[in-house]
């Protein structure tokens, strides 16, 4: 593929991404959470693509002024879920049921009957319409022998969230064969709370369990962010171990609350308690790292 063909494919992909994001924001606006998402998320319009050290392409998703929404919003999934669930509870014609697992689906002439398992037992639910939105590995579609046609992208990625204050512009940067990760690609973009998400392409043959070990993750991040973030080895180790310990504790808290308290308390913990603990932890990490940011 020559340079012209690469640029054309990048331009086509940028147009598709913009239309997808625009449609998503329109839906969130209709649902009533668009303002919350845009207020908390990080807005960006410019994307840049590099081959090694050279910029080969860039795009602006908002070439025309006076758009209501930005081209893209970066926001962690747990924030989006919090906004959506909070809004759903305000709607009179929507019933959220947590800890409900569909065991079987029996199609009827004018609908379907479901067997649903809960901590309090199993109940039947008759529906006029059954809309399934549980992903590519949908158990419900599997029960109905409705396989999803699609393609599997044979690759593996290491996704690292780094909390730091840096002078990177609020743009999406993508590298092919960068000097800090030769032979692969890397994506960098900023999220809320001074979180920078980095996607390292590893290749299909990479061992996920091996690659996510601290001794393998840290050198990749240091190679990329060396000019922005310089930490002594003991501090890198402390940061890594603290994240591991935090998620272990959060996992145990979730299990304890889920199996020992009413569903409403568990939902409120997921929405507000877990988010509060995450915010406190991230702020603590930011304070720890701030003295090492150049």
Steps between C-alpha positions, in 0.01 A plus 500: 500500500651836399471828688201623297300182561578512872385863529177422313422208731573716805268772366221247440544359849492847658171578323346173622620560858353851499161380378496226767589748776252758374221244500592384851489856636166561330357191673644608837343844452159346432540280807584805714865438593682682219582803715638286783717300261640808328557679831697214658667362188797633306405658167725473198477563127853459363668168435858445384662192349874441506728257319802459725593862585319671212142623488339360185137600547272714716129578503255736667158352573341846520615695195189719530426720805188517718446126549304418814733218598872435451621240254588249771464456876738278698341374820556196717223240476415509871412870478274440200325213680450718809337776293280254310379312809431822689292623207323165459380514860329830421294357213153371596474245218833324554565216747861413583550153646844416632621146579251359247637227272306362204506120513287419196303662219190344344383681184122542468294605202462854629800530734718291729498350849812523715607308807699737719717409799542735798640462854138460616413229250391449138209677333342509153474812289280532192604758243355646183850597389838366610794725411836342576796731564749279683787505253660277241503200738129530579368205699144583396583488129678172563187359666302594189768373257543849357871526441655839428684534169817702527876503479754446774799735495786265585708719728566576863545832675634614833283785631660714771336791684760745629401776744719806442507867418668540162526761227364279223236687299142372528525297180503137395847382398564174316840358409606235250837346588600765757859498630376416851296195382657377179306293250161565663248783543415722799197718577499783755201702614398684813201422721338666801691552827840541329499139383692422181401176331773329299428205270810297411460254214669172598414254223276194508770271639555708813423337835245726680591370846870562441456842338294647783766430762647821648852415386372497140252789516727756668782495240250563217351801678842636595625465143205704374467760776860530610514872423175567683526268799818395679448275802757314709460124480365469859227754417401314181471182704298675771259646242449163333446311824260764628278464188501122537411522870228756433318284244531191721341689790229641272423149375460365853283796603276444200455131586431570868237765422343302212441187709425652841294813432178583310524570126435875545801535729719306255387718209567820696843370592577424134381845394629722776708311757730334249531821300584696814770256603642504145508881498680515836751240385566674166551835676744333735691354207506838330644660812765229523603538136478879473849557638651285223327664205726731301 
